[in-house]
Amino acid sequence: MEFERRGSGRPLFLLHGFCSSSAIWRDLMAELADTRDVIAPDWPGFGRASRAEPLRGLPAYARALLALADDLGFSSFDVLGHSFSGFVVQQLLCDAPARVGRAVLYGSGLRMDPAARFESIEQTLARLRADGPGATARRVLATWFREGERHPAYAACLEDGASMSAAGGAAMIEAAQGVDFSQRLRMAQAPALVILGEHERSHPLASALALRAALDQGSLCVLPDSGHAAHLECPLLFNAALRAFLGAARAA
């Protein structure tokens, strides 16, 4: 897999979601590089891996990350998954609990809830196939920010999101269809942080509360004045919350 890497210390993977790539983490990587070995992969079909053959099914994403960890020599690691990649982290917590030290579920839920999301997953897939990646990124990314397209980070996110391939985007959406970790997460033993913006539209507060309730060692952080891209909308608060959670491992 293609990836960016910065810093030194305990490994931390940053996993992007739909209409995104490792580029979304560049500021956060710089923030954490003083204490962490930060690795941000590009899922096949996204970013620098946009021409790669997409992965098929959620378990394949988890296996790909474990293979990358093996290649880098990591027996265990911490991981943050944004949006779709929150499902990847949950898959890891269930399938490879000994490998995950601490987990961050950012803008994520136990499943795709059509009653809570800004549109159903079937609508997203149909519109991706009809309109293409560029138009899909323009529409979806506007829902990430409280200010929509007016937010200063929107333009860079749009350029990044439009680089995904149609096949990669469709494969990611299809991998999330039917996913439901409601009955599985009790086996997860790693401390986990559920973090989101108060104006989250993909997995709103009710979804985050359900996710937190399903975790034995879960905690919840809701950030003000932000949505699905809270780390770009209120970076100081996001970074402080993340550092506090990750730093608890050293304190323990």
Secondary structure, DSSP 8 states (H G I E B T S, - for coil): -EEEEE--SEEEEEE--TT--GGGGHHHHHHHTTTEEEEEEE-TTSGGGTTS----SHHHHHHHHHHHHHHHT-SSEEEEEETHHHHHHHHHHHH-TTTEEEEEEES--SB--TTTSSS-HHHHHHHHHHH-HHHHHHHHHHTTSTTGGGSTTHHHHHHHHTTS-HHHHHHHHHHHTT-B-TTTGGG--S-EEEEEETT-SSS-HHHHHHHHHT-TTEEEEEETT--TTHHHHSHHHHHHHHHHHHHHHHH-
